[in-house]
Amino acid sequence: MSSTLLEVTRSAHEEVERLERLIVKDLQNEPTSNKDRLFQSHRVRNMIDTIISTTDKLVEIYEDKDNARKDEIAALGGQTAAGTNVFSAFYDRLKEIREYHRRHPAARVVDANEEFEGLLKEEPQIEFSGEEAMGRYLDLHELFNQFINSKFGDPSTEYSTYLDVFSQPHKIPHKLKLTRQYKEYMENLLEYLIYFFQRTEPLQDLDRIFSKIETEFEDQWANNAIEGWENMGQENGHVPAQHTVIDLDYYSTVEELVEVGPEKLKEALAALGLKTGGTVQQRAERLFLTKNTPLEKLDKKHFAKGSRVFQQNGTAAALQQDENSKEIALMEAKMQKLCDLLDETIARTRDNIVKKQALTYEEIEAEREEEETQADTESDEDDQQIYNPLKLPMGWDGKPIPYWLYKLHGLGQEFKCEICGNYSYWGRRAFERHFKEWRHQHGMRCLGIPNTKNFNEITSIEEAKDLWKKIQERQGVNKWRPDLEEEYEDKEGNIYNKKTYTDLQRQGLI
């Protein structure tokens, strides 16, 4: 029944509308804490993602590339290869519906509101480290260690100071930013900030923010207006050695450079316009000279013959350098934008670190004990026993209801229902209402019995089965009904029951 394409389309539209209403309902509730705000944001983000995926499926159905939707609509109109036969299509569909309900006599309409309402109580799993404290602080310790152990970082920098300077890459010398080590550091820093931002602000459209940054960056780069990247190109008329095929910053001796291999060395020398011949040792020595010596100060004997060669290779190296510089500068622009968006979190992290550094060991221990005591006190208050000798039910305020109200509603009377798994209901009102509740409906569905008014006040499984058997016998469900169950076939091969076939024959349609 639900496998038809039109039914799938209807169900998808219904799901989208339900999720939209749930999003509105969830956002109308003001969160009381940072944790509740995070849960709410992630719930809404998950529902938005579901809406997007469902909408994509709907678009694919409406595009109808395989003409499946068109064929199904035509079949509903009675259009077949032999022509149009509305009656045949109608009775075929009617037969299919009857067969479905005959196979599933206990089928009922399931209220999807209960399932969707459960989404509002969901608590999404959000991964935060202990240092991040549910998104209140940043955890940059790994990046801090990478920073102080690099050539572009200061080993004497403290973590609190690093929180001030990591968002200011323009203060790092231009030459140090063109190394592979700095590029890897910037990639790691940007990756962490993106991941943190997605966890703490899931409703923000980060792709749209980055798209705007990239557009502005292209204009500024073309106008040479990026802070810290002005006057790009060859400095002092030569290509820096850092932008050869081999990054010489990773090698401290000629012997280490020899291990790169002859072909790689030859390629690096050619990029600088130097001679590429000789043994591996000679090539490594020639290339190692460029690590600390500008190309224009090298002896002419190291260059290949033909002055044009150096100029051409130098131009190619400059282009490669420009692309690498542009990639690093773009990462810096994205990182600075994220730092602006996380400005309050960065300041809160810095204040928290400074506060911890100012405390002595005794003060830290005292603060920790105070937090534990406060937590235990709150727990004791929650677990405190309420004086309730009559075992009265609890009201909305968490206190026992008045005794007169208890007697008025007969809450001292216990009603058990075997269909509900011997669940107890206290009071006549609760007992009468439970026949329409999910627990009793589920029990009836497991028995294969429709939960109608005929079964009200029946709590025994055996009584319910006996009554259902009598109802079936009275309705003649188990009797042979030739008018409805005996089948006839016409000249075109269409199948009808006896009553339908006789009516059509009488009308001269067969």
ABEGO torsion letter per residue (X at the ends): XAABAAAAAAAAAAAAAAAAAAAAAAAABBBABAAAAAAAAAAAAAAAAAAAAAAAAAAAAAAGAAGAAAAAAAAAAGBBAAEBBAAAAAAAAAAAAAAAAAABAABBBBBAAAAAAAAAABBBBBBBBAAAGGGABBBAAAAAAAAAABAABBAABBAAAAAAAAABAAABBAAAAABAAAAAAAAAAAAAAAAAAAAABAABBAAAAAAAAAAAAAAAAAAGABBGABGBEBBGGBBBAAABABBAAABABAAAAAAAEAAAAAAAAAAAGBBABEBAAAAAAAAAAAAABBAAABBAAABBBEAAAAAAAAAAAAAAAAAAAAAAAAAAAAAAAAAAAAAAAAAAAAAAAAAAAABBAAAAAAAAAAAAAAAAAAAAAAABBBBBAAGBBBBAAGBBBBAAAAAAAGAABBBBBAAAGGBBBBEAAAAAAAAABAAAAAAAAAAGBBBBAAABGBABAAAAAAAAAAAAAAAGAABBBAAAABBBBBAAGBBBBAAAAAAAAAAGAX
